[in-house]
């Protein structure tokens, strides 16, 4: 399972054979890896249910401020379909106030909908004590589903729009106004990017409004204007908050895409979900904790499936009892000997097979 989580299944089987002398097929590696990932995902859903029921043990309140960053990226599925995998990265803020960076990162991820992700991330959010932290800073892009996730798990968080994401809107507006790759584009973008980072965001919005009308300019004005508090980077930096979401961007690359987006890889949705659960459990350092629970849970799941199949079988009505067969009246056998003399029914008295001579043409 560990090799299958890190390498293509055929390469995992080959490495296992070279290192241990144990030879199994790539299909077996795949079957064991996917089954393990599905069980790990179910164990996490079980823990989520205990958190929802209020029976999970409460984690200690974190002493340091926490950073919570959320983002999505696309994963290729079988049949040319692409599905968004949603990831949350949670870490302690080290160097807070000077050069803040997230450390001790852990993750939650799923290929489900935004609503499903909000629920499935509850377990890791609870472990990290996001709801009990004195301070949480949420650095992400401004997608509505991300803001909904923060409303659910960290409504009081300081929300920051990822600076590179905001600068990207400025670049698109500059290219639409002055042309792609021109000196005027570079000059305008450099000046407004610096103003956005160290100055007043209202000046940046005014400079955007002064550009020639275009869909890119209007989109940037609308997007950044609706998030004024999230782009006050001078104030946010002075307060010691990070303004970049590199921790979740790295999670996409190292935790998920390193395995799920290899060249030519295409996944069925249940297999991809299992691989995501397996990769997240390993990245969170929970393998040793979960491994002893894996086998018992898989055996219990097999027993439950067998019981469900037995219950689903249609009941067969009992066969009606047939009336006992009465033996037919026995026909008396003619006697073979009467008064010491063989009767005509005796084999001795039966006519023998006559010899029929063959015709000359048959000889």
DOPA-534558 format. One record per residue (C-alpha): residue number from 1; residue in one letter; x, y, z. Coordinates in nm, 3 decimals. Layout:
N
+-----+--------+---------+---------+---------+
: num : residu :      xx :      yy :      zz :
+-----+--------+---------+---------+---------+
: NUM :      a :       X :       Y :       Z :
...
+-----+--------+---------+---------+---------+
# end
This chain:
363
+-----+--------+---------+---------+---------+
: num : residu :      xx :      yy :      zz :
+-----+--------+---------+---------+---------+
:   1 :      x :   0.000 :   0.000 :   0.000 :
:   2 :      x :   0.278 :   0.246 :   0.085 :
:   3 :      x :   0.459 :   0.172 :  -0.241 :
:   4 :      x :   0.137 :   0.193 :  -0.439 :
:   5 :      x :   0.067 :   0.532 :  -0.283 :
:   6 :      x :   0.405 :   0.665 :  -0.398 :
:   7 :      x :   0.464 :   0.494 :  -0.734 :
:   8 :      x :   0.271 :   0.362 :  -1.034 :
:   9 :      x :   0.141 :   0.018 :  -0.949 :
:  10 :      x :   0.371 :  -0.169 :  -1.189 :
:  11 :      x :   0.676 :   0.019 :  -1.059 :
:  12 :      x :   0.569 :  -0.054 :  -0.701 :
:  13 :      x :   0.543 :  -0.427 :  -0.775 :
:  14 :      x :   0.889 :  -0.425 :  -0.938 :
:  15 :      x :   1.049 :  -0.238 :  -0.648 :
:  16 :      x :   0.891 :  -0.474 :  -0.397 :
:  17 :      x :   1.032 :  -0.773 :  -0.584 :
:  18 :      x :   1.380 :  -0.620 :  -0.607 :
:  19 :      x :   1.396 :  -0.520 :  -0.240 :
:  20 :      x :   1.225 :  -0.816 :  -0.073 :
:  21 :      x :   1.212 :  -1.096 :  -0.330 :
:  22 :      x :   0.832 :  -1.101 :  -0.296 :
:  23 :      x :   0.667 :  -1.099 :  -0.636 :
:  24 :      x :   0.308 :  -0.987 :  -0.681 :
:  25 :      x :   0.133 :  -0.845 :  -0.983 :
:  26 :      x :   0.065 :  -0.479 :  -1.048 :
:  27 :      x :  -0.307 :  -0.562 :  -1.030 :
:  28 :      x :  -0.260 :  -0.696 :  -0.676 :
:  29 :      x :  -0.073 :  -0.382 :  -0.572 :
:  30 :      x :  -0.356 :  -0.176 :  -0.714 :
:  31 :      x :  -0.624 :  -0.382 :  -0.540 :
:  32 :      x :  -0.453 :  -0.364 :  -0.200 :
:  33 :      x :  -0.371 :   0.006 :  -0.232 :
:  34 :      x :  -0.722 :   0.109 :  -0.336 :
:  35 :      x :  -0.884 :  -0.108 :  -0.069 :
:  36 :      x :  -0.658 :   0.044 :   0.196 :
:  37 :      x :  -0.734 :   0.397 :   0.082 :
:  38 :      x :  -1.107 :   0.332 :   0.087 :
:  39 :      x :  -1.082 :   0.199 :   0.443 :
:  40 :      x :  -0.876 :   0.498 :   0.556 :
:  41 :      x :  -1.137 :   0.730 :   0.409 :
:  42 :      x :  -1.411 :   0.543 :   0.593 :
:  43 :      x :  -1.219 :   0.566 :   0.921 :
:  44 :      x :  -1.193 :   0.942 :   0.874 :
:  45 :      x :  -1.567 :   0.964 :   0.803 :
:  46 :      x :  -1.632 :   0.766 :   1.121 :
:  47 :      x :  -1.427 :   1.019 :   1.319 :
:  48 :      x :  -1.615 :   1.303 :   1.152 :
:  49 :      x :  -1.940 :   1.146 :   1.271 :
:  50 :      x :  -1.811 :   1.141 :   1.631 :
:  51 :      x :  -1.718 :   1.509 :   1.604 :
:  52 :      x :  -2.065 :   1.593 :   1.473 :
:  53 :      x :  -2.219 :   1.393 :   1.757 :
:  54 :      x :  -2.002 :   1.573 :   2.014 :
:  55 :      x :  -1.841 :   1.252 :   2.141 :
:  56 :      x :  -1.488 :   1.310 :   2.005 :
:  57 :      x :  -1.220 :   1.401 :   2.255 :
:  58 :      x :  -1.147 :   1.773 :   2.249 :
:  59 :      x :  -0.799 :   1.871 :   2.131 :
:  60 :      x :  -0.593 :   2.120 :   2.327 :
:  61 :      x :  -0.627 :   2.481 :   2.218 :
:  62 :      x :  -0.326 :   2.578 :   2.005 :
:  63 :      x :  -0.091 :   2.830 :   2.162 :
:  64 :      x :   0.025 :   2.984 :   1.835 :
:  65 :      x :  -0.194 :   3.147 :   1.570 :
:  66 :      x :  -0.304 :   2.909 :   1.295 :
:  67 :      x :  -0.303 :   2.955 :   0.919 :
:  68 :      x :  -0.585 :   2.793 :   0.724 :
:  69 :      x :  -0.553 :   2.797 :   0.346 :
:  70 :      x :  -0.798 :   2.632 :   0.105 :
:  71 :      x :  -0.770 :   2.580 :  -0.269 :
:  72 :      x :  -0.871 :   2.348 :  -0.552 :
:  73 :      x :  -0.700 :   2.190 :  -0.853 :
:  74 :      x :  -0.809 :   1.952 :  -1.127 :
:  75 :      x :  -0.747 :   1.576 :  -1.149 :
:  76 :      x :  -0.795 :   1.373 :  -1.474 :
:  77 :      x :  -1.055 :   1.097 :  -1.467 :
:  78 :      x :  -1.130 :   0.814 :  -1.710 :
:  79 :      x :  -1.321 :   0.924 :  -2.018 :
:  80 :      x :  -1.164 :   1.268 :  -2.050 :
:  81 :      x :  -1.344 :   1.411 :  -1.746 :
:  82 :      x :  -1.168 :   1.638 :  -1.497 :
:  83 :      x :  -1.270 :   1.669 :  -1.133 :
:  84 :      x :  -1.169 :   1.934 :  -0.881 :
:  85 :      x :  -0.989 :   1.810 :  -0.571 :
:  86 :      x :  -1.036 :   2.049 :  -0.280 :
:  87 :      x :  -0.759 :   2.080 :  -0.022 :
:  88 :      x :  -0.729 :   2.255 :   0.313 :
:  89 :      x :  -0.385 :   2.312 :   0.467 :
:  90 :      x :  -0.362 :   2.390 :   0.839 :
:  91 :      x :  -0.041 :   2.495 :   1.014 :
:  92 :      x :   0.104 :   2.689 :   1.304 :
:  93 :      x :   0.237 :   3.035 :   1.227 :
:  94 :      x :   0.608 :   3.048 :   1.306 :
:  95 :      x :   0.788 :   3.383 :   1.301 :
:  96 :      x :   0.457 :   3.558 :   1.352 :
:  97 :      x :   0.503 :   3.933 :   1.335 :
:  98 :      x :   0.830 :   3.927 :   1.139 :
:  99 :      x :   0.839 :   3.670 :   0.861 :
: 100 :      x :   0.535 :   3.450 :   0.926 :
: 101 :      x :   0.528 :   3.104 :   0.772 :
: 102 :      x :   0.312 :   2.799 :   0.829 :
: 103 :      x :   0.478 :   2.499 :   0.998 :
: 104 :      x :   0.354 :   2.161 :   1.120 :
: 105 :      x :   0.118 :   2.138 :   0.826 :
: 106 :      x :  -0.163 :   1.886 :   0.797 :
: 107 :      x :  -0.425 :   1.848 :   0.529 :
: 108 :      x :  -0.780 :   1.751 :   0.442 :
: 109 :      x :  -0.888 :   1.678 :   0.085 :
: 110 :      x :  -1.167 :   1.527 :  -0.120 :
: 111 :      x :  -1.295 :   1.507 :  -0.477 :
: 112 :      x :  -1.648 :   1.571 :  -0.357 :
: 113 :      x :  -1.859 :   1.882 :  -0.373 :
: 114 :      x :  -1.793 :   2.193 :  -0.169 :
: 115 :      x :  -2.063 :   2.084 :   0.078 :
: 116 :      x :  -1.909 :   1.738 :   0.112 :
: 117 :      x :  -1.564 :   1.889 :   0.158 :
: 118 :      x :  -1.693 :   2.111 :   0.438 :
: 119 :      x :  -1.808 :   1.802 :   0.625 :
: 120 :      x :  -1.517 :   1.571 :   0.545 :
: 121 :      x :  -1.261 :   1.830 :   0.658 :
: 122 :      x :  -1.428 :   1.854 :   0.999 :
: 123 :      x :  -1.213 :   1.578 :   1.149 :
: 124 :      x :  -0.878 :   1.745 :   1.072 :
: 125 :      x :  -1.014 :   2.088 :   1.162 :
: 126 :      x :  -1.113 :   1.944 :   1.501 :
: 127 :      x :  -0.774 :   1.776 :   1.557 :
: 128 :      x :  -0.590 :   2.101 :   1.492 :
: 129 :      x :  -0.817 :   2.298 :   1.722 :
: 130 :      x :  -0.922 :   2.555 :   1.464 :
: 131 :      x :  -1.243 :   2.625 :   1.654 :
: 132 :      x :  -1.047 :   2.681 :   1.979 :
: 133 :      x :  -0.756 :   2.883 :   1.841 :
: 134 :      x :  -0.727 :   3.238 :   1.965 :
: 135 :      x :  -0.631 :   3.359 :   1.618 :
: 136 :      x :  -0.677 :   3.207 :   1.272 :
: 137 :      x :  -0.567 :   3.373 :   0.951 :
: 138 :      x :  -0.720 :   3.239 :   0.632 :
: 139 :      x :  -0.513 :   3.309 :   0.320 :
: 140 :      x :  -0.679 :   3.186 :   0.001 :
: 141 :      x :  -0.828 :   3.310 :  -0.320 :
: 142 :      x :  -1.172 :   3.464 :  -0.314 :
: 143 :      x :  -1.378 :   3.178 :  -0.459 :
: 144 :      x :  -1.729 :   3.169 :  -0.308 :
: 145 :      x :  -1.701 :   2.802 :  -0.207 :
: 146 :      x :  -1.381 :   2.882 :  -0.014 :
: 147 :      x :  -1.551 :   3.165 :   0.170 :
: 148 :      x :  -1.835 :   2.926 :   0.251 :
: 149 :      x :  -1.582 :   2.678 :   0.393 :
: 150 :      x :  -1.438 :   2.954 :   0.615 :
: 151 :      x :  -1.787 :   3.059 :   0.725 :
: 152 :      x :  -1.841 :   2.701 :   0.841 :
: 153 :      x :  -1.513 :   2.629 :   1.018 :
: 154 :      x :  -1.351 :   2.964 :   1.099 :
: 155 :      x :  -1.606 :   3.245 :   1.077 :
: 156 :      x :  -1.391 :   3.473 :   1.292 :
: 157 :      x :  -1.071 :   3.424 :   1.091 :
: 158 :      x :  -0.872 :   3.714 :   0.950 :
: 159 :      x :  -0.931 :   3.670 :   0.578 :
: 160 :      x :  -0.654 :   3.757 :   0.333 :
: 161 :      x :  -0.670 :   3.733 :  -0.044 :
: 162 :      x :  -0.357 :   3.558 :  -0.170 :
: 163 :      x :  -0.134 :   3.837 :  -0.302 :
: 164 :      x :  -0.024 :   3.653 :  -0.617 :
: 165 :      x :  -0.388 :   3.586 :  -0.700 :
: 166 :      x :  -0.477 :   3.954 :  -0.664 :
: 167 :      x :  -0.176 :   4.061 :  -0.872 :
: 168 :      x :  -0.288 :   3.823 :  -1.146 :
: 169 :      x :  -0.604 :   4.029 :  -1.195 :
: 170 :      x :  -0.392 :   4.342 :  -1.236 :
: 171 :      x :  -0.177 :   4.169 :  -1.498 :
: 172 :      x :  -0.480 :   4.063 :  -1.701 :
: 173 :      x :  -0.621 :   4.416 :  -1.698 :
: 174 :      x :  -0.284 :   4.565 :  -1.802 :
: 175 :      x :  -0.247 :   4.323 :  -2.094 :
: 176 :      x :  -0.597 :   4.400 :  -2.215 :
: 177 :      x :  -0.525 :   4.774 :  -2.202 :
: 178 :      x :  -0.166 :   4.795 :  -2.336 :
: 179 :      x :  -0.107 :   4.463 :  -2.513 :
: 180 :      x :   0.066 :   4.145 :  -2.407 :
: 181 :      x :   0.439 :   4.181 :  -2.341 :
: 182 :      x :   0.465 :   4.555 :  -2.413 :
: 183 :      x :   0.677 :   4.799 :  -2.213 :
: 184 :      x :   0.367 :   4.995 :  -2.115 :
: 185 :      x :   0.209 :   4.681 :  -1.970 :
: 186 :      x :   0.519 :   4.600 :  -1.766 :
: 187 :      x :   0.552 :   4.955 :  -1.635 :
: 188 :      x :   0.186 :   4.989 :  -1.536 :
: 189 :      x :   0.173 :   4.645 :  -1.375 :
: 190 :      x :   0.496 :   4.693 :  -1.176 :
: 191 :      x :   0.379 :   5.024 :  -1.037 :
: 192 :      x :   0.032 :   4.903 :  -0.939 :
: 193 :      x :   0.164 :   4.579 :  -0.794 :
: 194 :      x :   0.398 :   4.776 :  -0.568 :
: 195 :      x :   0.115 :   5.008 :  -0.468 :
: 196 :      x :  -0.109 :   4.711 :  -0.390 :
: 197 :      x :   0.160 :   4.550 :  -0.174 :
: 198 :      x :   0.287 :   4.855 :   0.014 :
: 199 :      x :   0.036 :   5.132 :  -0.043 :
: 200 :      x :  -0.335 :   5.206 :  -0.054 :
: 201 :      x :  -0.563 :   4.958 :  -0.238 :
: 202 :      x :  -0.803 :   5.243 :  -0.318 :
: 203 :      x :  -0.536 :   5.399 :  -0.542 :
: 204 :      x :  -0.501 :   5.067 :  -0.724 :
: 205 :      x :  -0.876 :   5.048 :  -0.779 :
: 206 :      x :  -0.874 :   5.405 :  -0.910 :
: 207 :      x :  -0.590 :   5.320 :  -1.152 :
: 208 :      x :  -0.788 :   5.020 :  -1.273 :
: 209 :      x :  -1.096 :   5.233 :  -1.333 :
: 210 :      x :  -0.885 :   5.472 :  -1.543 :
: 211 :      x :  -0.788 :   5.198 :  -1.791 :
: 212 :      x :  -0.978 :   5.162 :  -2.119 :
: 213 :      x :  -1.294 :   4.960 :  -2.078 :
: 214 :      x :  -1.253 :   4.583 :  -2.122 :
: 215 :      x :  -1.390 :   4.263 :  -1.978 :
: 216 :      x :  -1.059 :   4.205 :  -1.794 :
: 217 :      x :  -1.062 :   4.554 :  -1.641 :
: 218 :      x :  -1.425 :   4.524 :  -1.532 :
: 219 :      x :  -1.362 :   4.178 :  -1.388 :
: 220 :      x :  -1.060 :   4.299 :  -1.189 :
: 221 :      x :  -1.249 :   4.601 :  -1.058 :
: 222 :      x :  -1.542 :   4.388 :  -0.947 :
: 223 :      x :  -1.331 :   4.110 :  -0.794 :
: 224 :      x :  -1.087 :   4.330 :  -0.602 :
: 225 :      x :  -1.347 :   4.593 :  -0.514 :
: 226 :      x :  -1.566 :   4.333 :  -0.341 :
: 227 :      x :  -1.267 :   4.225 :  -0.130 :
: 228 :      x :  -1.124 :   4.555 :  -0.010 :
: 229 :      x :  -1.059 :   4.432 :   0.345 :
: 230 :      x :  -0.879 :   4.124 :   0.212 :
: 231 :      x :  -0.634 :   4.323 :  -0.006 :
: 232 :      x :  -0.518 :   4.579 :   0.254 :
: 233 :      x :  -0.175 :   4.415 :   0.243 :
: 234 :      x :   0.017 :   4.700 :   0.409 :
: 235 :      x :  -0.210 :   4.682 :   0.714 :
: 236 :      x :  -0.218 :   4.302 :   0.718 :
: 237 :      x :   0.162 :   4.275 :   0.695 :
: 238 :      x :   0.205 :   4.532 :   0.972 :
: 239 :      x :  -0.016 :   4.315 :   1.192 :
: 240 :      x :   0.214 :   4.018 :   1.126 :
: 241 :      x :  -0.017 :   3.818 :   0.901 :
: 242 :      x :   0.101 :   3.617 :   0.598 :
: 243 :      x :  -0.031 :   3.727 :   0.261 :
: 244 :      x :   0.054 :   3.416 :   0.055 :
: 245 :      x :  -0.110 :   3.074 :   0.035 :
: 246 :      x :   0.198 :   2.880 :  -0.072 :
: 247 :      x :   0.133 :   2.608 :   0.186 :
: 248 :      x :  -0.181 :   2.487 :   0.011 :
: 249 :      x :  -0.027 :   2.535 :  -0.336 :
: 250 :      x :   0.259 :   2.308 :  -0.226 :
: 251 :      x :   0.007 :   2.057 :  -0.091 :
: 252 :      x :  -0.149 :   2.025 :  -0.435 :
: 253 :      x :   0.189 :   1.958 :  -0.593 :
: 254 :      x :   0.356 :   1.733 :  -0.335 :
: 255 :      x :   0.066 :   1.556 :  -0.164 :
: 256 :      x :  -0.173 :   1.499 :  -0.454 :
: 257 :      x :  -0.047 :   1.588 :  -0.801 :
: 258 :      x :   0.283 :   1.403 :  -0.754 :
: 259 :      x :   0.081 :   1.078 :  -0.766 :
: 260 :      x :  -0.250 :   1.165 :  -0.931 :
: 261 :      x :  -0.121 :   1.371 :  -1.224 :
: 262 :      x :   0.161 :   1.155 :  -1.355 :
: 263 :      x :   0.195 :   1.144 :  -1.731 :
: 264 :      x :  -0.088 :   0.946 :  -1.889 :
: 265 :      x :  -0.262 :   0.874 :  -1.558 :
: 266 :      x :  -0.642 :   0.858 :  -1.567 :
: 267 :      x :  -0.847 :   0.761 :  -1.262 :
: 268 :      x :  -1.188 :   0.625 :  -1.187 :
: 269 :      x :  -1.355 :   0.839 :  -0.925 :
: 270 :      x :  -1.364 :   0.579 :  -0.640 :
: 271 :      x :  -0.998 :   0.492 :  -0.704 :
: 272 :      x :  -0.896 :   0.858 :  -0.703 :
: 273 :      x :  -1.087 :   0.918 :  -0.378 :
: 274 :      x :  -0.908 :   0.624 :  -0.218 :
: 275 :      x :  -0.568 :   0.752 :  -0.335 :
: 276 :      x :  -0.642 :   1.101 :  -0.201 :
: 277 :      x :  -0.732 :   0.957 :   0.141 :
: 278 :      x :  -0.416 :   0.744 :   0.145 :
: 279 :      x :  -0.186 :   1.029 :   0.043 :
: 280 :      x :  -0.340 :   1.265 :   0.300 :
: 281 :      x :  -0.309 :   1.011 :   0.583 :
: 282 :      x :   0.060 :   0.960 :   0.502 :
: 283 :      x :   0.130 :   1.334 :   0.466 :
: 284 :      x :  -0.040 :   1.398 :   0.801 :
: 285 :      x :   0.191 :   1.147 :   0.971 :
: 286 :      x :  -0.096 :   0.925 :   1.085 :
: 287 :      x :   0.011 :   0.598 :   0.921 :
: 288 :      x :   0.136 :   0.432 :   1.243 :
: 289 :      x :  -0.183 :   0.533 :   1.422 :
: 290 :      x :  -0.417 :   0.406 :   1.150 :
: 291 :      x :  -0.235 :   0.088 :   1.041 :
: 292 :      x :  -0.345 :  -0.130 :   1.340 :
: 293 :      x :  -0.706 :  -0.031 :   1.276 :
: 294 :      x :  -0.697 :  -0.104 :   0.904 :
: 295 :      x :  -0.720 :  -0.484 :   0.909 :
: 296 :      x :  -1.000 :  -0.514 :   1.169 :
: 297 :      x :  -1.205 :  -0.254 :   0.986 :
: 298 :      x :  -1.162 :  -0.432 :   0.652 :
: 299 :      x :  -1.269 :  -0.766 :   0.807 :
: 300 :      x :  -1.574 :  -0.602 :   0.960 :
: 301 :      x :  -1.664 :  -0.442 :   0.628 :
: 302 :      x :  -1.640 :  -0.781 :   0.452 :
: 303 :      x :  -1.868 :  -0.938 :   0.712 :
: 304 :      x :  -2.118 :  -0.654 :   0.670 :
: 305 :      x :  -2.116 :  -0.698 :   0.292 :
: 306 :      x :  -2.175 :  -1.073 :   0.322 :
: 307 :      x :  -2.463 :  -1.015 :   0.563 :
: 308 :      x :  -2.613 :  -0.757 :   0.327 :
: 309 :      x :  -2.592 :  -1.000 :   0.036 :
: 310 :      x :  -2.764 :  -1.270 :   0.241 :
: 311 :      x :  -3.042 :  -1.031 :   0.336 :
: 312 :      x :  -3.083 :  -0.927 :  -0.027 :
: 313 :      x :  -3.130 :  -1.280 :  -0.153 :
: 314 :      x :  -3.495 :  -1.353 :  -0.247 :
: 315 :      x :  -3.663 :  -1.598 :  -0.015 :
: 316 :      x :  -3.739 :  -1.931 :  -0.182 :
: 317 :      x :  -4.081 :  -2.074 :  -0.087 :
: 318 :      x :  -4.075 :  -2.433 :   0.041 :
: 319 :      x :  -4.145 :  -2.698 :  -0.216 :
: 320 :      x :  -4.486 :  -2.863 :  -0.176 :
: 321 :      x :  -4.466 :  -3.214 :  -0.041 :
: 322 :      x :  -4.536 :  -3.468 :  -0.315 :
: 323 :      x :  -4.769 :  -3.757 :  -0.261 :
: 324 :      x :  -4.582 :  -4.079 :  -0.193 :
: 325 :      x :  -4.539 :  -4.289 :  -0.500 :
: 326 :      x :  -4.723 :  -4.617 :  -0.490 :
: 327 :      x :  -4.537 :  -4.897 :  -0.657 :
: 328 :      x :  -4.709 :  -5.043 :  -0.960 :
: 329 :      x :  -4.850 :  -5.387 :  -0.925 :
: 330 :      x :  -4.577 :  -5.634 :  -0.994 :
: 331 :      x :  -4.639 :  -5.858 :  -1.295 :
: 332 :      x :  -4.587 :  -6.217 :  -1.193 :
: 333 :      x :  -4.286 :  -6.373 :  -1.358 :
: 334 :      x :  -4.364 :  -6.685 :  -1.550 :
: 335 :      x :  -4.203 :  -6.995 :  -1.402 :
: 336 :      x :  -3.890 :  -7.125 :  -1.571 :
: 337 :      x :  -3.918 :  -7.483 :  -1.444 :
: 338 :      x :  -4.232 :  -7.685 :  -1.387 :
: 339 :      x :  -4.215 :  -8.029 :  -1.231 :
: 340 :      x :  -3.848 :  -8.050 :  -1.300 :
: 341 :      x :  -3.886 :  -7.970 :  -1.668 :
: 342 :      x :  -3.776 :  -7.637 :  -1.824 :
: 343 :      x :  -4.068 :  -7.438 :  -1.951 :
: 344 :      x :  -4.068 :  -7.257 :  -2.287 :
: 345 :      x :  -3.961 :  -6.940 :  -2.101 :
: 346 :      x :  -3.643 :  -7.104 :  -1.980 :
: 347 :      x :  -3.332 :  -6.972 :  -2.158 :
: 348 :      x :  -3.255 :  -7.325 :  -2.269 :
: 349 :      x :  -3.582 :  -7.342 :  -2.459 :
: 350 :      x :  -3.559 :  -7.000 :  -2.623 :
: 351 :      x :  -3.481 :  -7.013 :  -2.994 :
: 352 :      x :  -3.122 :  -6.929 :  -3.069 :
: 353 :      x :  -3.023 :  -6.669 :  -3.324 :
: 354 :      x :  -3.031 :  -6.837 :  -3.658 :
: 355 :      x :  -2.728 :  -6.818 :  -3.878 :
: 356 :      x :  -2.811 :  -6.626 :  -4.194 :
: 357 :      x :  -2.559 :  -6.701 :  -4.467 :
: 358 :      x :  -2.421 :  -6.401 :  -4.648 :
: 359 :      x :  -2.487 :  -6.354 :  -5.011 :
: 360 :      x :  -2.192 :  -6.385 :  -5.254 :
: 361 :      x :  -2.195 :  -6.008 :  -5.304 :
: 362 :      x :  -2.139 :  -5.958 :  -4.930 :
: 363 :      x :  -1.839 :  -6.191 :  -4.924 :
+-----+--------+---------+---------+---------+
# end
